[in-house]
Amino acid sequence: DDKGVWTCGITGSPTNCKANYAPANCPKS
Protein backbone atom coordinates (compact mmCIF):
# COMPACT_ATOMS: atom_id res chain seq x y z
CA ASP A 1 0.00 0.00 0.00
CA ASP A 2 1.65 3.20 -1.17
CA LYS A 3 -0.60 5.31 1.08
CA GLY A 4 2.09 5.07 3.76
CA VAL A 5 4.30 7.32 1.67
CA TRP A 6 1.64 9.93 1.01
CA THR A 7 0.40 9.84 4.59
CA CYS A 8 3.79 11.18 5.66
CA GLY A 9 3.38 14.22 3.43
CA ILE A 10 -0.25 14.77 4.38
CA THR A 11 0.15 14.41 8.14
CA GLY A 12 3.69 15.73 8.26
CA SER A 13 4.68 12.78 10.44
CA PRO A 14 7.77 10.95 9.11
CA THR A 15 6.89 8.05 11.40
CA ASN A 16 3.97 7.27 9.10
CA CYS A 17 6.36 6.65 6.20
CA LYS A 18 6.99 3.08 5.10
CA ALA A 19 10.14 1.53 6.49
CA ASN A 20 11.74 1.47 3.02
CA TYR A 21 11.15 5.21 2.54
CA ALA A 22 13.31 7.83 4.18
CA PRO A 23 11.59 10.98 5.58
CA ALA A 24 13.49 13.00 2.96
CA ASN A 25 11.73 10.99 0.25
CA CYS A 26 8.27 11.78 1.60
CA PRO A 27 6.19 14.32 -0.33
CA LYS A 28 6.39 17.72 1.34
CA SER A 29 3.21 19.76 1.68
Buried (B, 14 or more C-beta within 10 A) or exposed (E): EEEBBBBBBEEEEBEBBBEEBEEEEBEEE
